[in-house]
């Protein structure tokens, strides 16, 4: 007698919840290479571009890049990244002038209420490339267009910038707070998406409790995250932040000062610790170079600062450096 074939058993659904944050980012970014490869740019990346009808959201696993006029693109006001290094932006501009935009940006279509046609495109990822392309004088830029919700746009922006270390500490903290406040994301969810620990996310968000002046110094890079941890615990965070910047205190010195302040001691800069040997080295270098030298040696490392007052002094210094430096 023939055996009755067994019915296939259904697989049990996985008990592991899907990650809500940034779940589509890796897939979108992975599609960049084939998108560029399969879309040959027009000569000099200028001239007429594809019509808006041809740049509608594309379904399927791979998003094809379309060349869209730069004038039709606009930045996202909720973009986590606020500061773009001018020097690095200039470097990217020069590269784009020579080689074009090698990686498409990601954007979503803007459709005004009641309208059927696409009114423009809002940048989701790649604003720096867009800015550099405008500075380079391009008329068009390769774009992958996808319909995304406000939440997805913010999540992609946060994940992309954090993973690429593009955000300063305050921008990163503000992005985490936006995900938490606007979309109810837990710190654990955010941490999983950006590849950080939950404590890291919590500590970054605590930075937003700092006084405005201290936050500004942190965003400008004049204070490090290590400094901020000492400042945030001080009785007068703003005063300690200013002292750190003025006296160029190390994190260890800032922590020691914070402990003294907690004991009720007055805010006072650490005593000068430069030895006679260090001062002699500074004098010798100053005499040889012709510019003021500051040497802060804290065994086993330190910092050597060369002060100049004019661009001519800097150019003269560079000319005297070994060939190949420029």
N, C-alpha and C positions, 0 to 999 in steps of 0.2 A: 504493500500500500504506500502510495506516495505521501511524503510528509507535507503537512500543511505549512506553507512558508510563514515564518514569523513576521508579525507586523513591525515595521521599523518604530523604534522607541524615540519619542521626541526628546530632544536635548533639554535639560533643565536650564531655565534662564539663570544667567550669572547673578549672584547675590551682590556682586561688587557694583556700586553705583557709578554711572558714567561721570567723568569729570566735566563739570559745567563750564569751567573757565578756560578759555584759550583752546578749546578742543579742536577748532578748525584751523588754527594758525599754522601748525606744522604742515598740514595738507596744502594750504594755500601757498605757503612759501616753497614747498617742494615742487609746485607746478610752475615756478618762475622759469627754470632752465628750459623745459620744453616749450614754454610760451615764447621765449625769445628765439629759440632755435627755429621754430616753425613759422615765425613772422618776420620776414625780411624787412628791415626799415626802409622807408623811402629815401631817395638821395638827400644827404645832408640833414635828414630828419626834418624836412621843411616841406612847404607846399600844401596841397589840399589833403585833408585827412578824411578818414571814413566818416560817413554821416552818422548822426546820433542813432538812427534806426539800426545801424550795424554794430553799435556798441552796447546793445541791450545785454542784460545779464545772461550768461551762458550756463546752461545746465551741464551736468556730467562731472567726471572726476577732474578733468583738466580744463583750466580756464585759458582761453586764447587771449593773447595780448593784442590790443587794438591801438593804433596811433590816434590820439585825440589832441585837438588844439589846446595849448596850455591855457588859453583864455577861458576855456570851458571848465577848468578845474578850480576848486577853492579849498582852502584849508579847513580843517575841522576845529571849531572853537573849543571843543572838549579834548583836543589833543593833549596827552599828558606832558609831552615835551614842550617847554617854553623857550629854552635857551639853546641856540645853535652857535658853536664856536666859529667866529668869523674866519680864523685862519684855516680851519678844516673845511669850511664851506668854500673858501677860495681854492683850496687844493682840489676839491671835488669839481668845482666849476672848470678848472683847467683840464681835468681829466675828461669831462664831458665834452668840452670843445674839441679835444683830440680824438676821442673814441666813441662819443655818443653815450646815451643812457643804456647801460648793459643789462640792467635789471628793472623790469616794469614796476610801477607803483600799483598799489591796490586802492580802488575807489568804489564808491557806491553811487548809483544814479540818483539825481535829485528830480523829483516829479512834483510840481506844484499842485495844490489842491484843485481838482476839477480839470486839470490838464492831462492830455494823453501822451504828449511828447516829452522826452527827457529835456529838462531845462539846464542841466549841467551835471557836474560830478563832484562829490565831496571826497577828499583824500582820507583814506583810512590808514595806510602805511606807506611811507616813502616821501614825507613832506620835504626832507632835506634834499632829496634828488630833484624834486619839483622846483625848489628855490634855486638850486644850482643850475638847473636847466634854463630857468628864466634869466639868470645872470649870464649864462653862456649865449643867450640870444636865440635859443631854439624856438621854433613855432609849434612843434608837436612833441609828445612824449609817449612812450609805450605804457599802456594802462590795462590792468586786468579789472574788469567791472563785475561786481557781484552785489546782489541785494543783501543788505545786512541791517539788523536792528540797531538802535542806539546802544543797547547793552553789548552786542557783539562788537560794535565799533570800538567802544571803550576798552573792552577786554583784549581785543587784538592789539590796540595801541599800547596798553600796559605791558602785555606779555612780550611783544616785539622789542620795545624799548628797554625793559628790564633785562631781558636775556642778552641784549647786545650792549648792556651797560651804558646806555645813552642818557639816562636820567641822572640829574644831580639828586642828592638825598631828599630835598624838599619836594621836588617834582615827583619822586617815587612815592613819598609819603602821601602827597595829595592824590595821586592816582589810586592808591590803596583805599584811601578814605572815600573817594568817589564810588568805587566799587562796593564798598561797605554801606554807605549811606543811601546811594541811589538805587542799588540793585539787591541790597540785603545779603551780599556775599560774606560768608564767615571768614575769619582770618585763616583758618585751616584750608578753605577752598582756594583763597588767593595764594597762599604759600605753595600748595600743590601745583598750581598753574605756572607760577614763575620759577619753580625749582628752588625755593628758599624755605627756611624753617619757619614755623609759626611764630617763634619768638622774634625772628628777624622782622617779620611783618609788623608785629606788635610794637617792637622798639622803633621802627621807622615811623609808624603812625604817632608815637609819642612825641616825635620831633615837632609836630604841629602845635604842641602846647608851649613851645618856646616863644619868647617875646619876638615881635616882628623883626627887630634889628638883628637878633641872633639868627633868625631864619634867613635873613638876607645874606649875612656873612657866610652861612652854611651853603646857600645856593650859589654864591660867588666862588666857592672853593677856598675861602680864607679860613674857614673852620672845617675840620674833618669830622666824620661821624664819631670818632673816638673822643674828640674834644666835646662834641655835643652831649655825649653821655655824662660827662663831668659837669657841663654847664647846666643841664636840665635838673640836676640835683642840688644846685647851689641856691642859697637864700636869695641872691640877686643875680639871676642868670644873665641879664643884659650887661651888667658891669663886668662880670667875669669874661663874657664873650669879647668885649672890647679890650680887656687886659690881655687876653690870649693873642689877639691880633697885633696889638701895639708892641708887645714884648716878644712876639714869636715864640710862645711857650710850647713845649712839647706836651703830648697827652699826659705823660706822667707828672709833669710840673702842674698842669691844669688840675689833675686829680688831687694832688697834694694841696693846692691852694683851695680847692673846694672843701676839703676836710678841715682846713684851718678856718674857713669862713663859717662852717657849721658849728665850730667851737666858739664863735663870737669874735674871732680875731679880725682886725681891719683888713680891707683889701689892699695888699701891698705887693709890688712886683718882687720876684726873687732877687736876691743880691747878685751883683756881678760875679761870675765865677771864672772868667777868663784868666788863665795863668799868664805869667810874664812870657813864657815860651810862645803861647798862642798869639799874644800881642806883638811879639817880635816877628813871627811869621807873617802876620797881617801887614806890618810895616814894610817888610822886605818885598812882599808881593805888590803892595801899593806902589812902592818906589820903582819896581821893575816894569809894571804894566802901565802906570800912570793914571790908574783909576782906583777909587776907594774899594778896599777889600774888607769883607766881614767874614770871619771864620768862626763858626760855632761848632766846636768839637766836643761831642759827648760820647766818650768811648763806648763801643768801638766804631761809631759812625759819626756823621756830622753833616754840616752844610756850608758850602763856600759860595758867597754872594759877591758878585762884581757889580758895582754901581756905576751907571753912566748917566749923563745929563742931556746929551744930544744924540741924534741919529748918526752924526758924523763920528762920534766917539765909538759907537757900536760898530759901524762899518770898518773903522780902523782896527778895532779889536779882531773882527772876523778875518780881515786880511792877514793878520799876523798868526792866525791859527794854521795848523798843518793843512796841506792841500787835501781836497776830498771832503772837507767838513761841509762846504757849501753844497 
